[in-house]
Amino acid sequence: MMPVVNLRARGSGADRLSAAGHVSRGFICGSGLVLIGLLITGCAGKVEPEVRTVRVEVPVQVPCRAPDIAVPPWAAAGLKRGDSLEVKVRALLAERRQRIGYEKLLETATAACR
């Protein structure tokens, strides 16, 4: 039902303004009640979100932890200036074999990280 203002009614202009005020106040209050009703029904329909745990396989870089390789005591480290040529050559050949073995150990350790 909609309120109607009779503007042809005889009376003062203040009465007409008063009647218009009543009508506008009725619309405002009525629409306020409708808004409150809509808000209440809107809140009632809310559903809590479903919490799920999902496992996702993602590759992650891991820092390489290669084992520490001890540096061997080199054969040529103990040579003296006065040693004979034969002693120096034998020490250098032995150290060469040591270095080849040491390099293989280092390569093996770094290959484990690949």
N, CA, C and O atoms as a MOPAC input file, in Angstrom:
PM7 MOZYME 1SCF
protein

 N      0.84900 1    -1.16500 1     0.00000 1
 C      0.00000 1     0.00000 1     0.00000 1
 C      0.89200 1     1.22500 1     0.00000 1
 O      1.86400 1     1.30000 1     0.75200 1
 N      0.55500 1     2.18700 1    -0.85100 1
 C      1.39200 1     3.35200 1    -1.01300 1
 C      0.66800 1     4.58100 1    -0.48100 1
 O     -0.46700 1     4.84600 1    -0.87600 1
 N      1.30900 1     5.33800 1     0.41200 1
 C      0.65800 1     6.54900 1     0.93000 1
 C      0.55900 1     7.60600 1    -0.16200 1
 O      1.46800 1     7.75300 1    -0.98000 1
 N     -0.53100 1     8.32900 1    -0.17000 1
 C     -0.77600 1     9.35600 1    -1.18400 1
 C     -0.98700 1    10.68300 1    -0.47400 1
 O     -1.67500 1    10.75700 1     0.54400 1
 N     -0.39000 1    11.72000 1    -1.02200 1
 C     -0.55600 1    13.06300 1    -0.45200 1
 C     -1.59200 1    13.80400 1    -1.28600 1
 O     -1.46500 1    13.89000 1    -2.50700 1
 N     -2.58700 1    14.32300 1    -0.64500 1
 C     -3.62400 1    15.08800 1    -1.32200 1
 C     -3.20200 1    16.54200 1    -1.28000 1
 O     -3.38300 1    17.21700 1    -0.26600 1
 N     -2.63900 1    17.03100 1    -2.38100 1
 C     -2.17400 1    18.40900 1    -2.41900 1
 C     -3.31100 1    19.39400 1    -2.69000 1
 O     -3.10100 1    20.60100 1    -2.57300 1
 N     -4.50300 1    18.92600 1    -3.04600 1
 C     -5.62800 1    19.80800 1    -3.32200 1
 C     -6.42800 1    20.10300 1    -2.06100 1
 O     -7.39300 1    20.86700 1    -2.07600 1
 N     -6.01200 1    19.49300 1    -1.00100 1
 C     -6.76000 1    19.72800 1     0.24200 1
 C     -6.64700 1    21.18100 1     0.62600 1
 O     -5.60900 1    21.82200 1     0.46100 1
 N     -7.73700 1    21.67200 1     1.13600 1
 C     -7.73400 1    23.06500 1     1.53600 1
 C     -7.08900 1    23.17500 1     2.89300 1
 O     -7.36900 1    22.39900 1     3.80600 1
 N     -6.26900 1    24.10100 1     2.99800 1
 C     -5.60500 1    24.34600 1     4.26600 1
 C     -4.35300 1    25.15200 1     3.99900 1
 O     -4.09700 1    25.57600 1     2.87200 1
 N     -3.59800 1    25.35300 1     5.02200 1
 C     -2.40900 1    26.18000 1     4.87800 1
 C     -1.30300 1    25.39600 1     4.16900 1
 O     -1.37500 1    24.17400 1     4.03700 1
 N     -0.30600 1    26.10800 1     3.72700 1
 C      0.84800 1    25.48500 1     3.07000 1
 C      1.65500 1    24.65600 1     4.04600 1
 O      2.31600 1    23.69600 1     3.65200 1
 N      1.60700 1    25.02500 1     5.33200 1
 C      2.34900 1    24.27200 1     6.34200 1
 C      1.79300 1    22.87100 1     6.47600 1
 O      2.53700 1    21.91500 1     6.70000 1
 N      0.45300 1    22.74800 1     6.33600 1
 C     -0.15500 1    21.41900 1     6.42500 1
 C      0.31600 1    20.53600 1     5.26900 1
 O      0.57600 1    19.34200 1     5.42000 1
 N      0.41000 1    21.18900 1     4.10500 1
 C      0.85600 1    20.41500 1     2.94900 1
 C      2.30400 1    19.94700 1     3.14400 1
 O      2.63000 1    18.80400 1     2.82100 1
 N      3.17000 1    20.81600 1     3.66600 1
 C      4.55800 1    20.43300 1     3.90700 1
 C      4.64800 1    19.35400 1     4.96900 1
 O      5.46800 1    18.44000 1     4.87700 1
 N      3.80700 1    19.46800 1     5.96700 1
 C      3.79200 1    18.47000 1     7.02800 1
 C      3.38300 1    17.11400 1     6.47700 1
 O      3.95600 1    16.08700 1     6.84200 1
 N      2.38900 1    17.11500 1     5.59800 1
 C      1.92900 1    15.86100 1     5.00400 1
 C      3.02400 1    15.26700 1     4.12400 1
 O      3.25000 1    14.05700 1     4.13300 1
 N      3.70100 1    16.12400 1     3.36700 1
 C      4.79100 1    15.63600 1     2.51600 1
 C      5.92100 1    15.08000 1     3.37100 1
 O      6.55500 1    14.09500 1     2.99400 1
 N      6.18000 1    15.70400 1     4.52300 1
 C      7.21700 1    15.20900 1     5.43300 1
 C      6.87700 1    13.84300 1     5.97600 1
 O      7.74400 1    12.97600 1     6.09200 1
 N      5.58800 1    13.64800 1     6.31600 1
 C      5.16400 1    12.33900 1     6.81400 1
 C      5.35900 1    11.25900 1     5.75900 1
 O      5.80100 1    10.14800 1     6.05200 1
 N      5.01700 1    11.61700 1     4.51800 1
 C      5.14600 1    10.63600 1     3.43900 1
 C      6.61300 1    10.29100 1     3.21800 1
 O      6.96400 1     9.11600 1     3.10600 1
 N      7.48900 1    11.32400 1     3.15400 1
 C      8.90600 1    11.04700 1     2.90800 1
 C      9.51700 1    10.27900 1     4.07400 1
 O     10.35000 1     9.39700 1     3.86400 1
 N      9.11000 1    10.60500 1     5.30500 1
 C      9.60400 1     9.88400 1     6.47300 1
 C      9.16000 1     8.42800 1     6.42100 1
 O      9.90500 1     7.53000 1     6.81400 1
 N      7.95400 1     8.19900 1     5.93800 1
 C      7.45500 1     6.83000 1     5.80700 1
 C      8.25500 1     6.03600 1     4.78200 1
 O      8.55700 1     4.86000 1     4.98600 1
 N      8.59900 1     6.70800 1     3.65900 1
 C      9.41600 1     6.02000 1     2.65400 1
 C     10.79300 1     5.68600 1     3.20800 1
 O     11.29900 1     4.58500 1     2.99300 1
 N     11.40700 1     6.64000 1     3.92700 1
 C     12.74900 1     6.42600 1     4.46700 1
 C     12.74100 1     5.30500 1     5.49500 1
 O     13.59600 1     4.41900 1     5.45600 1
 N     11.79300 1     5.33600 1     6.40400 1
 C     11.72800 1     4.29300 1     7.42800 1
 C     11.41700 1     2.94100 1     6.80300 1
 O     11.98700 1     1.92400 1     7.19800 1
 N     10.51800 1     2.92900 1     5.83300 1
 C     10.16100 1     1.67500 1     5.17500 1
 C     11.33500 1     1.09000 1     4.40800 1
 O     11.57500 1    -0.11700 1     4.44400 1
 N     12.07000 1     1.96300 1     3.70700 1
 C     13.21500 1     1.45700 1     2.95200 1
 C     14.32600 1     1.02300 1     3.90100 1
 O     15.08300 1     0.10000 1     3.59900 1
 N     14.42200 1     1.68700 1     5.04300 1
 C     15.40800 1     1.27000 1     6.04800 1
 C     15.11400 1    -0.12200 1     6.56300 1
 O     16.02200 1    -0.93000 1     6.76000 1
 N     13.81600 1    -0.40200 1     6.78300 1
 C     13.44900 1    -1.73800 1     7.24600 1
 C     13.75000 1    -2.78500 1     6.17800 1
 O     14.18300 1    -3.89700 1     6.48100 1
 N     13.51300 1    -2.40800 1     4.92900 1
 C     13.79800 1    -3.33900 1     3.84100 1
 C     15.29800 1    -3.60900 1     3.76300 1
 O     15.71700 1    -4.74900 1     3.56400 1
 N     16.11000 1    -2.55300 1     3.92100 1
 C     17.56300 1    -2.73100 1     3.87800 1
 C     18.04900 1    -3.61300 1     5.01900 1
 O     18.89800 1    -4.48200 1     4.82300 1
 N     17.51000 1    -3.38700 1     6.20500 1
 C     17.89700 1    -4.21300 1     7.35000 1
 C     17.51700 1    -5.66700 1     7.09200 1
 O     18.27900 1    -6.58200 1     7.40300 1
 N     16.35000 1    -5.86600 1     6.53000 1
 C     15.91800 1    -7.23100 1     6.20600 1
 C     16.84600 1    -7.88900 1     5.18900 1
 O     17.19000 1    -9.06400 1     5.31600 1
 N     17.24600 1    -7.12000 1     4.18300 1
 C     18.15900 1    -7.67300 1     3.18000 1
 C     19.51500 1    -8.00600 1     3.78400 1
 O     20.11300 1    -9.03100 1     3.45800 1
 N     20.00000 1    -7.13100 1     4.67100 1
 C     21.29100 1    -7.39100 1     5.30400 1
 C     21.24900 1    -8.64500 1     6.16700 1
 O     22.18500 1    -9.44400 1     6.17100 1
 N     20.15300 1    -8.80400 1     6.89300 1
 C     20.04000 1    -9.98000 1     7.76400 1
 C     19.97900 1   -11.25500 1     6.93100 1
 O     20.62300 1   -12.25000 1     7.26400 1
 N     19.21200 1   -11.22600 1     5.85900 1
 C     19.12600 1   -12.43100 1     5.03100 1
 C     20.43100 1   -12.67700 1     4.28600 1
 O     20.78000 1   -13.82500 1     4.01200 1
 N     21.15400 1   -11.61500 1     3.95600 1
 C     22.45200 1   -11.77900 1     3.29100 1
 C     23.46700 1   -12.43500 1     4.20300 1
 O     24.26500 1   -13.25400 1     3.74900 1
 N     23.45200 1   -12.09000 1     5.48200 1
 C     24.38800 1   -12.68600 1     6.43700 1
 C     24.01800 1   -14.13000 1     6.74200 1
 O     24.89100 1   -14.95200 1     7.02000 1
 N     22.74800 1   -14.43800 1     6.69200 1
 C     22.31700 1   -15.79100 1     7.03100 1
 C     22.75600 1   -16.78800 1     5.96600 1
 O     22.93200 1   -17.96800 1     6.26700 1
 N     22.93400 1   -16.34100 1     4.74000 1
 C     23.29000 1   -17.24800 1     3.66300 1
 C     24.78300 1   -17.48700 1     3.52700 1
 O     25.19200 1   -18.24200 1     2.64500 1
 N     25.61300 1   -16.87700 1     4.36000 1
 C     27.05800 1   -17.04800 1     4.24000 1
 C     27.45800 1   -18.45100 1     4.66500 1
 O     26.98000 1   -18.98100 1     5.66800 1
 N     28.33500 1   -19.02700 1     3.88800 1
 C     28.84500 1   -20.36000 1     4.19000 1
 C     30.33000 1   -20.21600 1     4.51700 1
 O     31.06400 1   -19.51700 1     3.81900 1
 N     30.75400 1   -20.87600 1     5.57000 1
 C     32.16500 1   -20.82600 1     5.93900 1
 C     32.99200 1   -21.50500 1     4.84900 1
 O     32.58300 1   -22.53900 1     4.32100 1
 N     34.14800 1   -20.93700 1     4.50700 1
 C     34.96900 1   -21.56800 1     3.46600 1
 C     35.52600 1   -22.90600 1     3.95300 1
 O     35.85800 1   -23.07300 1     5.12700 1
 N     35.61500 1   -23.83600 1     3.03600 1
 C     36.12700 1   -25.16000 1     3.36600 1
 C     37.65200 1   -25.10700 1     3.37200 1
 O     38.26600 1   -24.70000 1     2.38600 1
 N     38.25200 1   -25.51300 1     4.46600 1
 C     39.70400 1   -25.50000 1     4.59100 1
 C     40.22200 1   -26.87900 1     4.19900 1
 O     39.84500 1   -27.89400 1     4.78500 1
 N     41.10400 1   -26.89100 1     3.18400 1
 C     41.67800 1   -28.14800 1     2.72400 1
 C     43.18700 1   -28.01700 1     2.67700 1
 O     43.71800 1   -26.94700 1     2.38000 1
 N     43.86400 1   -29.08900 1     2.96500 1
 C     45.31000 1   -29.13300 1     2.82200 1
 C     45.61500 1   -29.87300 1     1.52900 1
 O     45.20300 1   -31.01600 1     1.33500 1
 N     46.34700 1   -29.19600 1     0.64900 1
 C     46.67000 1   -29.77300 1    -0.64700 1
 C     48.18500 1   -29.90700 1    -0.73900 1
 O     48.91400 1   -28.94700 1    -0.49000 1
 N     48.65400 1   -31.08600 1    -1.09400 1
 C     50.09000 1   -31.31200 1    -1.23800 1
 C     50.46900 1   -31.04400 1    -2.68900 1
 O     49.88900 1   -31.62000 1    -3.60900 1
 N     51.44400 1   -30.16800 1    -2.88300 1
 C     51.89100 1   -29.80700 1    -4.21800 1
 C     53.37100 1   -30.17000 1    -4.32600 1
 O     54.18600 1   -29.74600 1    -3.50600 1
 N     53.70200 1   -30.94600 1    -5.33100 1
 C     55.09200 1   -31.35100 1    -5.54200 1
 C     55.79400 1   -30.26200 1    -6.35200 1
 O     55.49300 1   -30.06000 1    -7.52900 1
 N     56.73100 1   -29.56400 1    -5.71100 1
 C     57.47200 1   -28.49600 1    -6.36200 1
 C     58.95800 1   -28.74500 1    -6.11800 1
 O     59.36200 1   -28.93800 1    -4.97100 1
 N     59.77600 1   -28.74600 1    -7.15900 1
 C     61.20900 1   -28.93600 1    -6.93200 1
 C     61.80300 1   -27.71300 1    -6.23800 1
 O     61.53000 1   -26.57200 1    -6.60900 1
 N     62.60400 1   -27.97500 1    -5.24400 1
 C     63.23100 1   -26.90400 1    -4.46600 1
 C     64.73800 1   -27.11700 1    -4.51200 1
 O     65.22300 1   -28.23100 1    -4.31400 1
 N     65.46700 1   -26.04900 1    -4.77300 1
 C     66.91900 1   -26.16400 1    -4.80600 1
 C     67.45700 1   -26.32800 1    -3.39600 1
 O     67.09100 1   -25.59500 1    -2.47700 1
 N     68.32500 1   -27.30000 1    -3.25300 1
 C     68.95500 1   -27.56400 1    -1.96500 1
 C     70.44800 1   -27.34000 1    -2.14800 1
 O     71.03800 1   -27.85100 1    -3.10000 1
 N     71.06400 1   -26.58500 1    -1.24800 1
 C     72.50300 1   -26.36400 1    -1.40800 1
 C     73.27100 1   -27.68300 1    -1.28000 1
 O     72.94600 1   -28.52900 1    -0.44600 1
 N     74.27500 1   -27.83500 1    -2.10700 1
 C     75.06500 1   -29.06000 1    -2.10500 1
 C     76.02200 1   -29.05300 1    -0.91800 1
 O     76.69900 1   -28.06000 1    -0.65000 1
 N     76.06200 1   -30.16300 1    -0.22600 1
 C     76.98600 1   -30.30400 1     0.89100 1
 C     77.94500 1   -31.44900 1     0.56200 1
 O     77.74800 1   -32.59000 1     0.98000 1
 N     78.97900 1   -31.11300 1    -0.19100 1
 C     79.97900 1   -32.10900 1    -0.56400 1
 C     80.86800 1   -32.38700 1     0.64600 1
 O     81.15700 1   -31.48300 1     1.42900 1
 N     81.29500 1   -33.62600 1     0.79500 1
 C     82.16700 1   -33.93800 1     1.93700 1
 C     83.51400 1   -33.23300 1     1.79400 1
 O     84.02700 1   -33.05300 1     0.68900 1
 N     84.06600 1   -32.84600 1     2.92100 1
 C     85.38200 1   -32.20000 1     2.90800 1
 C     86.44900 1   -33.24500 1     2.60600 1
 O     86.44500 1   -34.34200 1     3.16400 1
 N     87.34400 1   -32.88600 1     1.72800 1
 C     88.42700 1   -33.79100 1     1.35500 1
 C     89.72000 1   -33.17600 1     1.85500 1
 O     90.06700 1   -32.04600 1     1.51100 1
 N     90.41400 1   -33.93000 1     2.66000 1
 C     91.66100 1   -33.43200 1     3.25200 1
 C     92.75400 1   -33.36900 1     2.18800 1
 O     92.87500 1   -34.25700 1     1.34400 1
 N     93.53900 1   -32.30900 1     2.24600 1
 C     94.65800 1   -32.15100 1     1.32700 1
 C     95.80200 1   -33.02500 1     1.84200 1
 O     96.20600 1   -32.90200 1     2.99800 1
 N     96.32100 1   -33.90500 1     0.99000 1
 C     97.39900 1   -34.78700 1     1.46300 1
 C     98.71400 1   -34.01600 1     1.61800 1
 O     98.89900 1   -32.97600 1     0.98600 1
 N     99.60900 1   -34.51100 1     2.43900 1
 C    100.93900 1   -33.87100 1     2.51400 1
 C    101.71000 1   -34.19000 1     1.22700 1
 O    102.01200 1   -35.34900 1     0.94100 1
 N    102.01600 1   -33.15800 1     0.47200 1
 C    102.64900 1   -33.35000 1    -0.82800 1
 C    104.08800 1   -33.84600 1    -0.65600 1
 O    104.80000 1   -33.44600 1     0.26500 1
 N    104.48500 1   -34.72100 1    -1.56600 1
 C    105.81400 1   -35.34600 1    -1.48400 1
 C    106.93400 1   -34.34100 1    -1.72800 1
 O    108.01800 1   -34.47000 1    -1.16000 1
 N    106.68100 1   -33.34500 1    -2.56600 1
 C    107.73600 1   -32.38500 1    -2.89600 1
 C    107.82800 1   -31.25400 1    -1.87900 1
 O    108.69500 1   -30.38700 1    -1.99200 1
 N    106.94400 1   -31.25900 1    -0.89100 1
 C    106.95400 1   -30.16600 1     0.08900 1
 C    108.19400 1   -30.21600 1     0.98300 1
 O    108.63300 1   -29.18200 1     1.48600 1
 N    108.75500 1   -31.39500 1     1.18100 1
 C    109.91200 1   -31.52600 1     2.07200 1
 C    111.25300 1   -31.46000 1     1.36700 1
 O    112.28300 1   -31.71700 1     1.98900 1
 N    111.27000 1   -31.12200 1     0.08700 1
 C    112.54300 1   -31.04900 1    -0.64100 1
 C    113.38300 1   -29.87500 1    -0.15800 1
 O    112.87900 1   -28.81300 1     0.21000 1
 N    114.69800 1   -30.12200 1    -0.17700 1
 C    115.64000 1   -29.05600 1     0.20600 1
 C    116.45300 1   -28.67900 1    -1.02400 1
 O    116.49900 1   -29.41100 1    -2.01300 1
 N    117.07400 1   -27.55100 1    -0.93700 1
 C    117.84600 1   -27.05400 1    -2.06700 1
 C    119.04700 1   -27.96600 1    -2.36700 1
 O    119.45200 1   -28.09600 1    -3.52200 1
 N    119.58300 1   -28.56100 1    -1.38500 1
 C    120.78900 1   -29.37600 1    -1.56300 1
 C    120.51100 1   -30.81800 1    -1.94000 1
 O    121.46000 1   -31.58200 1    -2.11600 1
 N    119.24500 1   -31.23400 1    -2.07400 1
 C    118.92900 1   -32.61800 1    -2.44600 1
 C    119.39300 1   -32.89900 1    -3.87500 1
 O    119.48300 1   -31.99900 1    -4.71000 1
 N    119.68200 1   -34.16300 1    -4.12300 1
 C    120.17100 1   -34.53700 1    -5.45500 1
 C    119.02600 1   -34.46600 1    -6.47200 1
 O    117.85000 1   -34.43200 1    -6.11300 1
 N    119.40500 1   -34.44400 1    -7.73200 1
 C    118.43700 1   -34.35900 1    -8.81700 1
 C    117.53100 1   -35.59100 1    -8.82800 1
 O    116.33200 1   -35.48300 1    -9.08700 1
 N    118.10800 1   -36.76100 1    -8.54700 1
 C    117.32300 1   -37.98600 1    -8.52600 1
 C    116.23500 1   -37.92700 1    -7.45400 1
 O    115.10700 1   -38.34600 1    -7.71400 1
 N    116.53900 1   -37.42100 1    -6.26400 1
 C    115.56200 1   -37.30800 1    -5.16600 1
 C    114.46000 1   -36.33000 1    -5.55300 1
 O    113.28000 1   -36.56800 1    -5.29300 1
 N    114.86000 1   -35.23700 1    -6.17200 1
 C    113.87000 1   -34.22500 1    -6.57700 1
 C    112.91300 1   -34.78500 1    -7.63500 1
 O    111.70600 1   -34.56200 1    -7.55000 1
 N    113.43600 1   -35.50800 1    -8.62800 1
 C    112.59900 1   -36.06100 1    -9.69000 1
 C    111.64200 1   -37.09900 1    -9.12000 1
 O    110.45900 1   -37.10000 1    -9.46100 1
 N    112.13900 1   -37.98800 1    -8.25000 1
 C    111.27100 1   -38.99800 1    -7.64500 1
 C    110.16100 1   -38.34500 1    -6.81900 1
 O    109.01500 1   -38.79300 1    -6.85700 1
 N    110.49600 1   -37.28600 1    -6.07100 1
 C    109.49300 1   -36.59200 1    -5.25000 1
 C    108.44600 1   -35.91800 1    -6.13600 1
 O    107.25400 1   -35.95400 1    -5.83200 1
 N    108.89400 1   -35.30800 1    -7.22600 1
 C    107.94800 1   -34.63700 1    -8.12800 1
 C    107.04000 1   -35.64700 1    -8.83400 1
 O    105.85700 1   -35.37000 1    -9.03000 1
 N    107.56800 1   -36.80700 1    -9.21900 1
 C    106.73000 1   -37.83700 1    -9.83600 1
 C    105.71100 1   -38.38400 1    -8.83200 1
 O    104.55600 1   -38.62700 1    -9.18300 1
 N    106.13400 1   -38.57200 1    -7.60800 1
 C    105.21500 1   -39.05400 1    -6.57100 1
 C    104.12600 1   -38.01200 1    -6.30100 1
 O    102.95700 1   -38.35000 1    -6.11500 1
 N    104.53000 1   -36.75200 1    -6.28400 1
 C    103.53700 1   -35.68800 1    -6.04500 1
 C    102.54600 1   -35.60600 1    -7.19800 1
 O    101.36900 1   -35.31400 1    -6.98600 1
 N    103.01200 1   -35.85900 1    -8.41200 1
 C    102.09900 1   -35.84300 1    -9.56300 1
 C    101.02400 1   -36.90900 1    -9.39100 1
 O     99.84600 1   -36.64900 1    -9.63700 1
 N    101.42400 1   -38.10500 1    -8.97100 1
 C    100.44900 1   -39.17000 1    -8.72800 1
 C     99.49500 1   -38.77900 1    -7.60200 1
 O     98.30000 1   -39.07000 1    -7.66700 1
 N    100.02200 1   -38.12100 1    -6.57200 1
 C     99.17100 1   -37.66200 1    -5.46400 1
 C     98.13100 1   -36.66400 1    -5.96800 1
 O     96.95400 1   -36.75000 1    -5.61600 1
 N     98.57200 1   -35.72600 1    -6.78900 1
 C     97.65700 1   -34.69200 1    -7.29700 1
 C     96.57900 1   -35.29400 1    -8.20400 1
 O     95.42700 1   -34.86100 1    -8.16300 1
 N     96.93900 1   -36.27700 1    -9.01200 1
 C     95.94500 1   -36.93700 1    -9.87100 1
 C     94.88800 1   -37.61400 1    -9.00500 1
 O     93.69600 1   -37.49800 1    -9.28700 1
 N     95.30500 1   -38.31400 1    -7.96300 1
 C     94.35200 1   -38.95800 1    -7.05000 1
 C     93.49400 1   -37.94500 1    -6.31300 1
 O     92.29800 1   -38.15900 1    -6.11600 1
 N     94.11500 1   -36.83200 1    -5.90200 1
 C     93.37600 1   -35.78100 1    -5.18700 1
 C     92.32700 1   -35.15200 1    -6.10700 1
 O     91.20800 1   -34.88000 1    -5.67200 1
 N     92.67800 1   -34.92200 1    -7.36500 1
 C     91.72000 1   -34.36400 1    -8.32400 1
 C     90.53900 1   -35.31000 1    -8.53800 1
 O     89.39900 1   -34.86100 1    -8.65400 1
 N     90.80700 1   -36.62100 1    -8.59000 1
 C     89.71600 1   -37.59000 1    -8.75500 1
 C     88.77400 1   -37.54900 1    -7.56100 1
 O     87.55700 1   -37.63300 1    -7.72900 1
 N     89.32200 1   -37.42100 1    -6.36200 1
 C     88.46900 1   -37.31000 1    -5.17000 1
 C     87.60600 1   -36.04900 1    -5.22700 1
 O     86.42300 1   -36.08600 1    -4.88900 1
 N     88.20200 1   -34.93300 1    -5.65500 1
 C     87.44400 1   -33.67700 1    -5.76500 1
 C     86.34200 1   -33.78800 1    -6.82000 1
 O     85.22300 1   -33.32600 1    -6.59800 1
 N     86.65200 1   -34.39600 1    -7.95800 1
 C     85.64700 1   -34.56100 1    -9.01400 1
 C     84.50500 1   -35.45900 1    -8.55300 1
 O     83.34500 1   -35.20400 1    -8.87400 1
 N     84.82700 1   -36.50300 1    -7.80700 1
 C     83.78800 1   -37.40300 1    -7.29800 1
 C     82.87200 1   -36.67400 1    -6.32300 1
 O     81.65500 1   -36.85800 1    -6.34800 1
 N     83.46100 1   -35.84700 1    -5.46600 1
 C     82.65700 1   -35.11200 1    -4.48000 1
 C     81.74400 1   -34.09700 1    -5.15700 1
 O     80.59100 1   -33.93900 1    -4.75600 1
 N     82.24400 1   -33.41100 1    -6.17600 1
 C     81.40300 1   -32.41400 1    -6.85500 1
 C     80.37400 1   -33.07800 1    -7.76700 1
 O     79.31000 1   -32.50800 1    -8.01000 1
 N     80.67400 1   -34.28000 1    -8.27600 1
 C     79.70300 1   -34.98500 1    -9.12100 1
 C     78.49000 1   -35.42400 1    -8.31100 1
 O     77.40100 1   -35.57400 1    -8.86500 1
 N     78.66000 1   -35.62900 1    -7.02200 1
 C     77.52900 1   -36.01300 1    -6.16900 1
 C     76.50500 1   -34.88500 1    -6.06300 1
 O     75.34000 1   -35.14100 1    -5.75900 1
 N     76.91300 1   -33.66400 1    -6.30600 1
 C     76.00400 1   -32.50900 1    -6.20500 1
 C     75.18800 1   -32.30400 1    -7.47700 1
 O     74.21200 1   -31.55400 1    -7.46500 1
 N     75.55900 1   -32.94200 1    -8.54800 1
 C     74.83800 1   -32.73100 1    -9.81200 1
 C     73.61500 1   -33.57100 1    -9.91200 1
 O     72.90300 1   -33.50800 1   -10.91400 1

